[in-house]
Amino acid sequence: LTIVKMDADANPVTPAQYRVTGLPTMNLYYKGEVVRSIVGVRPKSAILTELSEHTA
């Protein structure tokens, strides 16, 4: 699992390309396709729960 952080204000084209409409947004990709998208502030435990089904 690789996590990348980017500045959406400094790079407005990239969020538009990926149809990011809210911040923060975390997209999980598998073979180039989004398999999970998490939008908004969430507790760490909630994020780990949502990602656990894809990281086994």
CHARMM-style PDB file with segment names, atoms N, HN, CA, C and O in Angstrom:
ATOM      1  N   LEU     1       0.858  -1.175   0.000  1.00  0.00      PROA
ATOM      2  CA  LEU     1       0.000   0.000   0.000  1.00  0.00      PROA
ATOM      3  C   LEU     1       0.899   1.231   0.000  1.00  0.00      PROA
ATOM      4  O   LEU     1       1.750   1.384   0.876  1.00  0.00      PROA
ATOM      5  N   THR     2       0.712   2.095  -0.972  1.00  0.00      PROA
ATOM      6  HN  THR     2       0.021   1.971  -1.684  1.00  0.00      PROA
ATOM      7  CA  THR     2       1.458   3.341  -1.062  1.00  0.00      PROA
ATOM      8  C   THR     2       0.487   4.492  -0.878  1.00  0.00      PROA
ATOM      9  O   THR     2      -0.545   4.544  -1.548  1.00  0.00      PROA
ATOM     10  N   ILE     3       0.798   5.412   0.018  1.00  0.00      PROA
ATOM     11  HN  ILE     3       1.636   5.369   0.563  1.00  0.00      PROA
ATOM     12  CA  ILE     3      -0.048   6.577   0.254  1.00  0.00      PROA
ATOM     13  C   ILE     3       0.690   7.800  -0.244  1.00  0.00      PROA
ATOM     14  O   ILE     3       1.858   8.014   0.081  1.00  0.00      PROA
ATOM     15  N   VAL     4      -0.004   8.603  -1.038  1.00  0.00      PROA
ATOM     16  HN  VAL     4      -0.952   8.429  -1.302  1.00  0.00      PROA
ATOM     17  CA  VAL     4       0.582   9.800  -1.624  1.00  0.00      PROA
ATOM     18  C   VAL     4      -0.256  10.997  -1.219  1.00  0.00      PROA
ATOM     19  O   VAL     4      -1.485  10.958  -1.278  1.00  0.00      PROA
ATOM     20  N   LYS     5       0.412  12.055  -0.811  1.00  0.00      PROA
ATOM     21  HN  LYS     5       1.411  12.087  -0.763  1.00  0.00      PROA
ATOM     22  CA  LYS     5      -0.262  13.291  -0.436  1.00  0.00      PROA
ATOM     23  C   LYS     5       0.058  14.340  -1.492  1.00  0.00      PROA
ATOM     24  O   LYS     5       1.202  14.451  -1.936  1.00  0.00      PROA
ATOM     25  N   MET     6      -0.957  15.117  -1.899  1.00  0.00      PROA
ATOM     26  HN  MET     6      -1.886  15.028  -1.539  1.00  0.00      PROA
ATOM     27  CA  MET     6      -0.695  16.186  -2.857  1.00  0.00      PROA
ATOM     28  C   MET     6      -1.438  17.445  -2.451  1.00  0.00      PROA
ATOM     29  O   MET     6      -2.440  17.384  -1.738  1.00  0.00      PROA
ATOM     30  N   ASP     7      -0.949  18.571  -2.902  1.00  0.00      PROA
ATOM     31  HN  ASP     7      -0.135  18.621  -3.481  1.00  0.00      PROA
ATOM     32  CA  ASP     7      -1.562  19.867  -2.645  1.00  0.00      PROA
ATOM     33  C   ASP     7      -2.524  20.165  -3.788  1.00  0.00      PROA
ATOM     34  O   ASP     7      -2.095  20.516  -4.887  1.00  0.00      PROA
ATOM     35  N   ALA     8      -3.817  20.028  -3.533  1.00  0.00      PROA
ATOM     36  HN  ALA     8      -4.165  19.743  -2.640  1.00  0.00      PROA
ATOM     37  CA  ALA     8      -4.830  20.223  -4.574  1.00  0.00      PROA
ATOM     38  C   ALA     8      -4.884  21.664  -5.056  1.00  0.00      PROA
ATOM     39  O   ALA     8      -5.234  21.910  -6.210  1.00  0.00      PROA
ATOM     40  N   ASP     9      -4.545  22.619  -4.200  1.00  0.00      PROA
ATOM     41  HN  ASP     9      -4.261  22.418  -3.263  1.00  0.00      PROA
ATOM     42  CA  ASP     9      -4.540  24.025  -4.619  1.00  0.00      PROA
ATOM     43  C   ASP     9      -3.393  24.304  -5.589  1.00  0.00      PROA
ATOM     44  O   ASP     9      -3.554  25.072  -6.537  1.00  0.00      PROA
ATOM     45  N   ALA    10      -2.253  23.692  -5.356  1.00  0.00      PROA
ATOM     46  HN  ALA    10      -2.123  23.068  -4.586  1.00  0.00      PROA
ATOM     47  CA  ALA    10      -1.093  23.899  -6.220  1.00  0.00      PROA
ATOM     48  C   ALA    10      -1.175  23.070  -7.503  1.00  0.00      PROA
ATOM     49  O   ALA    10      -0.499  23.378  -8.485  1.00  0.00      PROA
ATOM     50  N   ASN    11      -1.998  22.024  -7.497  1.00  0.00      PROA
ATOM     51  HN  ASN    11      -2.547  21.774  -6.700  1.00  0.00      PROA
ATOM     52  CA  ASN    11      -2.135  21.121  -8.646  1.00  0.00      PROA
ATOM     53  C   ASN    11      -3.612  20.908  -8.982  1.00  0.00      PROA
ATOM     54  O   ASN    11      -4.098  19.784  -8.857  1.00  0.00      PROA
ATOM     55  N   PRO    12      -4.348  21.949  -9.406  1.00  0.00      PROA
ATOM     56  CA  PRO    12      -5.795  21.825  -9.598  1.00  0.00      PROA
ATOM     57  C   PRO    12      -6.209  20.899 -10.742  1.00  0.00      PROA
ATOM     58  O   PRO    12      -7.348  20.433 -10.761  1.00  0.00      PROA
ATOM     59  N   VAL    13      -5.334  20.626 -11.676  1.00  0.00      PROA
ATOM     60  HN  VAL    13      -4.409  21.005 -11.661  1.00  0.00      PROA
ATOM     61  CA  VAL    13      -5.690  19.774 -12.814  1.00  0.00      PROA
ATOM     62  C   VAL    13      -5.857  18.313 -12.382  1.00  0.00      PROA
ATOM     63  O   VAL    13      -6.785  17.635 -12.824  1.00  0.00      PROA
ATOM     64  N   THR    14      -4.967  17.837 -11.530  1.00  0.00      PROA
ATOM     65  HN  THR    14      -4.213  18.388 -11.171  1.00  0.00      PROA
ATOM     66  CA  THR    14      -5.004  16.434 -11.123  1.00  0.00      PROA
ATOM     67  C   THR    14      -6.296  16.059 -10.404  1.00  0.00      PROA
ATOM     68  O   THR    14      -6.898  15.051 -10.772  1.00  0.00      PROA
ATOM     69  N   PRO    15      -6.763  16.804  -9.402  1.00  0.00      PROA
ATOM     70  CA  PRO    15      -8.044  16.451  -8.782  1.00  0.00      PROA
ATOM     71  C   PRO    15      -9.201  16.464  -9.788  1.00  0.00      PROA
ATOM     72  O   PRO    15     -10.102  15.629  -9.705  1.00  0.00      PROA
ATOM     73  N   ALA    16      -9.180  17.387 -10.717  1.00  0.00      PROA
ATOM     74  HN  ALA    16      -8.448  18.065 -10.785  1.00  0.00      PROA
ATOM     75  CA  ALA    16     -10.235  17.448 -11.730  1.00  0.00      PROA
ATOM     76  C   ALA    16     -10.212  16.199 -12.612  1.00  0.00      PROA
ATOM     77  O   ALA    16     -11.265  15.672 -12.972  1.00  0.00      PROA
ATOM     78  N   GLN    17      -9.020  15.729 -12.957  1.00  0.00      PROA
ATOM     79  HN  GLN    17      -8.164  16.157 -12.665  1.00  0.00      PROA
ATOM     80  CA  GLN    17      -8.895  14.525 -13.785  1.00  0.00      PROA
ATOM     81  C   GLN    17      -9.488  13.302 -13.094  1.00  0.00      PROA
ATOM     82  O   GLN    17     -10.050  12.424 -13.748  1.00  0.00      PROA
ATOM     83  N   TYR    18      -9.363  13.250 -11.784  1.00  0.00      PROA
ATOM     84  HN  TYR    18      -8.906  13.963 -11.252  1.00  0.00      PROA
ATOM     85  CA  TYR    18      -9.847  12.105 -11.020  1.00  0.00      PROA
ATOM     86  C   TYR    18     -11.210  12.358 -10.378  1.00  0.00      PROA
ATOM     87  O   TYR    18     -11.663  11.585  -9.534  1.00  0.00      PROA
ATOM     88  N   ARG    19     -11.849  13.438 -10.786  1.00  0.00      PROA
ATOM     89  HN  ARG    19     -11.481  14.065 -11.472  1.00  0.00      PROA
ATOM     90  CA  ARG    19     -13.192  13.814 -10.317  1.00  0.00      PROA
ATOM     91  C   ARG    19     -13.279  13.916  -8.794  1.00  0.00      PROA
ATOM     92  O   ARG    19     -14.262  13.492  -8.187  1.00  0.00      PROA
ATOM     93  N   VAL    20     -12.247  14.480  -8.193  1.00  0.00      PROA
ATOM     94  HN  VAL    20     -11.448  14.825  -8.686  1.00  0.00      PROA
ATOM     95  CA  VAL    20     -12.247  14.729  -6.753  1.00  0.00      PROA
ATOM     96  C   VAL    20     -13.082  15.975  -6.512  1.00  0.00      PROA
ATOM     97  O   VAL    20     -12.759  17.053  -7.011  1.00  0.00      PROA
ATOM     98  N   THR    21     -14.157  15.825  -5.745  1.00  0.00      PROA
ATOM     99  HN  THR    21     -14.419  14.949  -5.340  1.00  0.00      PROA
ATOM    100  CA  THR    21     -15.069  16.941  -5.502  1.00  0.00      PROA
ATOM    101  C   THR    21     -15.028  17.443  -4.073  1.00  0.00      PROA
ATOM    102  O   THR    21     -15.574  18.508  -3.783  1.00  0.00      PROA
ATOM    103  N   GLY    22     -14.400  16.710  -3.180  1.00  0.00      PROA
ATOM    104  HN  GLY    22     -13.957  15.845  -3.416  1.00  0.00      PROA
ATOM    105  CA  GLY    22     -14.303  17.126  -1.786  1.00  0.00      PROA
ATOM    106  C   GLY    22     -12.952  16.751  -1.220  1.00  0.00      PROA
ATOM    107  O   GLY    22     -12.294  15.822  -1.688  1.00  0.00      PROA
ATOM    108  N   LEU    23     -12.554  17.493  -0.205  1.00  0.00      PROA
ATOM    109  HN  LEU    23     -13.088  18.248   0.175  1.00  0.00      PROA
ATOM    110  CA  LEU    23     -11.268  17.232   0.439  1.00  0.00      PROA
ATOM    111  C   LEU    23     -11.475  17.015   1.923  1.00  0.00      PROA
ATOM    112  O   LEU    23     -12.338  17.667   2.510  1.00  0.00      PROA
ATOM    113  N   PRO    24     -10.742  16.151   2.543  1.00  0.00      PROA
ATOM    114  CA  PRO    24      -9.760  15.256   1.951  1.00  0.00      PROA
ATOM    115  C   PRO    24     -10.432  14.090   1.215  1.00  0.00      PROA
ATOM    116  O   PRO    24     -11.545  13.689   1.556  1.00  0.00      PROA
ATOM    117  N   THR    25      -9.755  13.564   0.222  1.00  0.00      PROA
ATOM    118  HN  THR    25      -8.851  13.890  -0.055  1.00  0.00      PROA
ATOM    119  CA  THR    25     -10.212  12.395  -0.525  1.00  0.00      PROA
ATOM    120  C   THR    25      -9.086  11.376  -0.573  1.00  0.00      PROA
ATOM    121  O   THR    25      -7.935  11.720  -0.842  1.00  0.00      PROA
ATOM    122  N   MET    26      -9.426  10.128  -0.313  1.00  0.00      PROA
ATOM    123  HN  MET    26     -10.362   9.849  -0.095  1.00  0.00      PROA
ATOM    124  CA  MET    26      -8.470   9.034  -0.433  1.00  0.00      PROA
ATOM    125  C   MET    26      -9.047   8.036  -1.434  1.00  0.00      PROA
ATOM    126  O   MET    26     -10.120   7.476  -1.209  1.00  0.00      PROA
ATOM    127  N   ASN    27      -8.340   7.818  -2.530  1.00  0.00      PROA
ATOM    128  HN  ASN    27      -7.468   8.273  -2.713  1.00  0.00      PROA
ATOM    129  CA  ASN    27      -8.738   6.820  -3.518  1.00  0.00      PROA
ATOM    130  C   ASN    27      -7.798   5.637  -3.431  1.00  0.00      PROA
ATOM    131  O   ASN    27      -6.579   5.800  -3.378  1.00  0.00      PROA
ATOM    132  N   LEU    28      -8.367   4.452  -3.416  1.00  0.00      PROA
ATOM    133  HN  LEU    28      -9.357   4.320  -3.458  1.00  0.00      PROA
ATOM    134  CA  LEU    28      -7.582   3.227  -3.416  1.00  0.00      PROA
ATOM    135  C   LEU    28      -7.695   2.614  -4.807  1.00  0.00      PROA
ATOM    136  O   LEU    28      -8.793   2.329  -5.286  1.00  0.00      PROA
ATOM    137  N   TYR    29      -6.547   2.416  -5.448  1.00  0.00      PROA
ATOM    138  HN  TYR    29      -5.655   2.648  -5.060  1.00  0.00      PROA
ATOM    139  CA  TYR    29      -6.509   1.903  -6.814  1.00  0.00      PROA
ATOM    140  C   TYR    29      -6.010   0.466  -6.830  1.00  0.00      PROA
ATOM    141  O   TYR    29      -5.129   0.087  -6.058  1.00  0.00      PROA
ATOM    142  N   TYR    30      -6.582  -0.311  -7.710  1.00  0.00      PROA
ATOM    143  HN  TYR    30      -7.297  -0.003  -8.337  1.00  0.00      PROA
ATOM    144  CA  TYR    30      -6.097  -1.664  -7.970  1.00  0.00      PROA
ATOM    145  C   TYR    30      -6.090  -1.853  -9.476  1.00  0.00      PROA
ATOM    146  O   TYR    30      -7.129  -1.755 -10.128  1.00  0.00      PROA
ATOM    147  N   LYS    31      -4.921  -2.123 -10.020  1.00  0.00      PROA
ATOM    148  HN  LYS    31      -4.077  -2.203  -9.490  1.00  0.00      PROA
ATOM    149  CA  LYS    31      -4.743  -2.280 -11.464  1.00  0.00      PROA
ATOM    150  C   LYS    31      -5.281  -1.076 -12.229  1.00  0.00      PROA
ATOM    151  O   LYS    31      -5.900  -1.223 -13.283  1.00  0.00      PROA
ATOM    152  N   GLY    32      -5.038   0.117 -11.685  1.00  0.00      PROA
ATOM    153  HN  GLY    32      -4.535   0.236 -10.829  1.00  0.00      PROA
ATOM    154  CA  GLY    32      -5.406   1.355 -12.359  1.00  0.00      PROA
ATOM    155  C   GLY    32      -6.844   1.801 -12.197  1.00  0.00      PROA
ATOM    156  O   GLY    32      -7.225   2.847 -12.722  1.00  0.00      PROA
ATOM    157  N   GLU    33      -7.648   1.039 -11.487  1.00  0.00      PROA
ATOM    158  HN  GLU    33      -7.339   0.189 -11.060  1.00  0.00      PROA
ATOM    159  CA  GLU    33      -9.057   1.375 -11.282  1.00  0.00      PROA
ATOM    160  C   GLU    33      -9.310   1.714  -9.815  1.00  0.00      PROA
ATOM    161  O   GLU    33      -8.724   1.106  -8.919  1.00  0.00      PROA
ATOM    162  N   VAL    34     -10.184   2.683  -9.579  1.00  0.00      PROA
ATOM    163  HN  VAL    34     -10.661   3.176 -10.307  1.00  0.00      PROA
ATOM    164  CA  VAL    34     -10.559   3.028  -8.205  1.00  0.00      PROA
ATOM    165  C   VAL    34     -11.447   1.915  -7.657  1.00  0.00      PROA
ATOM    166  O   VAL    34     -12.500   1.621  -8.223  1.00  0.00      PROA
ATOM    167  N   VAL    35     -11.022   1.298  -6.556  1.00  0.00      PROA
ATOM    168  HN  VAL    35     -10.167   1.537  -6.096  1.00  0.00      PROA
ATOM    169  CA  VAL    35     -11.821   0.250  -5.923  1.00  0.00      PROA
ATOM    170  C   VAL    35     -12.467   0.740  -4.629  1.00  0.00      PROA
ATOM    171  O   VAL    35     -13.367   0.093  -4.095  1.00  0.00      PROA
ATOM    172  N   ARG    36     -12.005   1.879  -4.132  1.00  0.00      PROA
ATOM    173  HN  ARG    36     -11.274   2.404  -4.567  1.00  0.00      PROA
ATOM    174  CA  ARG    36     -12.587   2.464  -2.918  1.00  0.00      PROA
ATOM    175  C   ARG    36     -12.247   3.935  -2.897  1.00  0.00      PROA
ATOM    176  O   ARG    36     -11.115   4.325  -3.184  1.00  0.00      PROA
ATOM    177  N   SER    37     -13.228   4.751  -2.557  1.00  0.00      PROA
ATOM    178  HN  SER    37     -14.148   4.434  -2.324  1.00  0.00      PROA
ATOM    179  CA  SER    37     -13.012   6.185  -2.413  1.00  0.00      PROA
ATOM    180  C   SER    37     -13.574   6.616  -1.065  1.00  0.00      PROA
ATOM    181  O   SER    37     -14.725   6.325  -0.738  1.00  0.00      PROA
ATOM    182  N   ILE    38     -12.760   7.302  -0.299  1.00  0.00      PROA
ATOM    183  HN  ILE    38     -11.826   7.538  -0.565  1.00  0.00      PROA
ATOM    184  CA  ILE    38     -13.163   7.791   1.019  1.00  0.00      PROA
ATOM    185  C   ILE    38     -13.051   9.307   0.982  1.00  0.00      PROA
ATOM    186  O   ILE    38     -11.969   9.856   0.779  1.00  0.00      PROA
ATOM    187  N   VAL    39     -14.182   9.977   1.181  1.00  0.00      PROA
ATOM    188  HN  VAL    39     -15.062   9.530   1.346  1.00  0.00      PROA
ATOM    189  CA  VAL    39     -14.219  11.438   1.109  1.00  0.00      PROA
ATOM    190  C   VAL    39     -14.611  11.988   2.471  1.00  0.00      PROA
ATOM    191  O   VAL    39     -15.556  11.511   3.099  1.00  0.00      PROA
ATOM    192  N   GLY    40     -13.878  12.989   2.914  1.00  0.00      PROA
ATOM    193  HN  GLY    40     -13.110  13.376   2.404  1.00  0.00      PROA
ATOM    194  CA  GLY    40     -14.191  13.641   4.182  1.00  0.00      PROA
ATOM    195  C   GLY    40     -13.296  13.167   5.307  1.00  0.00      PROA
ATOM    196  O   GLY    40     -12.588  12.167   5.190  1.00  0.00      PROA
ATOM    197  N   VAL    41     -13.346  13.905   6.390  1.00  0.00      PROA
ATOM    198  HN  VAL    41     -13.921  14.718   6.485  1.00  0.00      PROA
ATOM    199  CA  VAL    41     -12.537  13.585   7.570  1.00  0.00      PROA
ATOM    200  C   VAL    41     -13.157  12.392   8.281  1.00  0.00      PROA
ATOM    201  O   VAL    41     -14.357  12.374   8.556  1.00  0.00      PROA
ATOM    202  N   ARG    42     -12.334  11.405   8.575  1.00  0.00      PROA
ATOM    203  HN  ARG    42     -11.359  11.420   8.352  1.00  0.00      PROA
ATOM    204  CA  ARG    42     -12.778  10.209   9.284  1.00  0.00      PROA
ATOM    205  C   ARG    42     -11.739   9.856  10.337  1.00  0.00      PROA
ATOM    206  O   ARG    42     -10.558  10.159  10.166  1.00  0.00      PROA
ATOM    207  N   PRO    43     -12.164   9.219  11.425  1.00  0.00      PROA
ATOM    208  CA  PRO    43     -11.185   8.744  12.405  1.00  0.00      PROA
ATOM    209  C   PRO    43     -10.301   7.657  11.781  1.00  0.00      PROA
ATOM    210  O   PRO    43     -10.724   6.942  10.873  1.00  0.00      PROA
ATOM    211  N   LYS    44      -9.088   7.549  12.278  1.00  0.00      PROA
ATOM    212  HN  LYS    44      -8.744   8.130  13.016  1.00  0.00      PROA
ATOM    213  CA  LYS    44      -8.148   6.548  11.769  1.00  0.00      PROA
ATOM    214  C   LYS    44      -8.763   5.154  11.785  1.00  0.00      PROA
ATOM    215  O   LYS    44      -8.592   4.391  10.835  1.00  0.00      PROA
ATOM    216  N   SER    45      -9.471   4.818  12.847  1.00  0.00      PROA
ATOM    217  HN  SER    45      -9.610   5.438  13.619  1.00  0.00      PROA
ATOM    218  CA  SER    45     -10.062   3.481  12.962  1.00  0.00      PROA
ATOM    219  C   SER    45     -11.074   3.222  11.847  1.00  0.00      PROA
ATOM    220  O   SER    45     -11.157   2.105  11.336  1.00  0.00      PROA
ATOM    221  N   ALA    46     -11.838   4.236  11.466  1.00  0.00      PROA
ATOM    222  HN  ALA    46     -11.771   5.144  11.880  1.00  0.00      PROA
ATOM    223  CA  ALA    46     -12.826   4.078  10.393  1.00  0.00      PROA
ATOM    224  C   ALA    46     -12.138   3.875   9.046  1.00  0.00      PROA
ATOM    225  O   ALA    46     -12.576   3.058   8.236  1.00  0.00      PROA
ATOM    226  N   ILE    47     -11.065   4.616   8.813  1.00  0.00      PROA
ATOM    227  HN  ILE    47     -10.709   5.279   9.471  1.00  0.00      PROA
ATOM    228  CA  ILE    47     -10.320   4.462   7.558  1.00  0.00      PROA
ATOM    229  C   ILE    47      -9.709   3.065   7.480  1.00  0.00      PROA
ATOM    230  O   ILE    47      -9.792   2.410   6.441  1.00  0.00      PROA
ATOM    231  N   LEU    48      -9.100   2.607   8.561  1.00  0.00      PROA
ATOM    232  HN  LEU    48      -9.032   3.138   9.405  1.00  0.00      PROA
ATOM    233  CA  LEU    48      -8.498   1.274   8.571  1.00  0.00      PROA
ATOM    234  C   LEU    48      -9.541   0.193   8.326  1.00  0.00      PROA
ATOM    235  O   LEU    48      -9.273  -0.779   7.620  1.00  0.00      PROA
ATOM    236  N   THR    49     -10.719   0.354   8.900  1.00  0.00      PROA
ATOM    237  HN  THR    49     -10.937   1.144   9.473  1.00  0.00      PROA
ATOM    238  CA  THR    49     -11.798  -0.610   8.687  1.00  0.00      PROA
ATOM    239  C   THR    49     -12.211  -0.639   7.223  1.00  0.00      PROA
ATOM    240  O   THR    49     -12.381  -1.711   6.644  1.00  0.00      PROA
ATOM    241  N   GLU    50     -12.372   0.541   6.623  1.00  0.00      PROA
ATOM    242  HN  GLU    50     -12.234   1.412   7.094  1.00  0.00      PROA
ATOM    243  CA  GLU    50     -12.792   0.611   5.225  1.00  0.00      PROA
ATOM    244  C   GLU    50     -11.736   0.047   4.281  1.00  0.00      PROA
ATOM    245  O   GLU    50     -12.080  -0.534   3.251  1.00  0.00      PROA
ATOM    246  N   LEU    51     -10.468   0.208   4.612  1.00  0.00      PROA
ATOM    247  HN  LEU    51     -10.188   0.679   5.448  1.00  0.00      PROA
ATOM    248  CA  LEU    51      -9.399  -0.283   3.746  1.00  0.00      PROA
ATOM    249  C   LEU    51      -9.064  -1.755   3.986  1.00  0.00      PROA
ATOM    250  O   LEU    51      -8.470  -2.400   3.121  1.00  0.00      PROA
ATOM    251  N   SER    52      -9.434  -2.286   5.133  1.00  0.00      PROA
ATOM    252  HN  SER    52      -9.916  -1.763   5.835  1.00  0.00      PROA
ATOM    253  CA  SER    52      -9.014  -3.643   5.502  1.00  0.00      PROA
ATOM    254  C   SER    52      -9.489  -4.704   4.517  1.00  0.00      PROA
ATOM    255  O   SER    52      -8.791  -5.697   4.310  1.00  0.00      PROA
ATOM    256  N   GLU    53     -10.639  -4.524   3.912  1.00  0.00      PROA
ATOM    257  HN  GLU    53     -11.206  -3.718   4.080  1.00  0.00      PROA
ATOM    258  CA  GLU    53     -11.134  -5.529   2.973  1.00  0.00      PROA
ATOM    259  C   GLU    53     -10.311  -5.569   1.686  1.00  0.00      PROA
ATOM    260  O   GLU    53     -10.390  -6.538   0.931  1.00  0.00      PROA
ATOM    261  N   HSD    54      -9.527  -4.531   1.433  1.00  0.00      PROA
ATOM    262  HN  HSD    54      -9.462  -3.744   2.046  1.00  0.00      PROA
ATOM    263  CA  HSD    54      -8.732  -4.468   0.207  1.00  0.00      PROA
ATOM    264  C   HSD    54      -7.243  -4.708   0.442  1.00  0.00      PROA
ATOM    265  O   HSD    54      -6.468  -4.739  -0.513  1.00  0.00      PROA
ATOM    266  N   THR    55      -6.836  -4.877   1.687  1.00  0.00      PROA
ATOM    267  HN  THR    55      -7.466  -4.852   2.464  1.00  0.00      PROA
ATOM    268  CA  THR    55      -5.404  -4.974   1.983  1.00  0.00      PROA
ATOM    269  C   THR    55      -5.010  -6.289   2.641  1.00  0.00      PROA
ATOM    270  O   THR    55      -3.959  -6.373   3.276  1.00  0.00      PROA
ATOM    271  N   ALA    56      -5.828  -7.298   2.498  1.00  0.00      PROA
ATOM    272  HN  ALA    56      -6.682  -7.230   1.982  1.00  0.00      PROA
ATOM    273  CA  ALA    56      -5.529  -8.582   3.146  1.00  0.00      PROA
ATOM    274  C   ALA    56      -4.446  -9.345   2.434  1.00  0.00      PROA
ATOM    275  OT1 ALA    56      -4.083 -10.442   2.858  1.00  0.00      PROA
TER     276      ALA     56
END
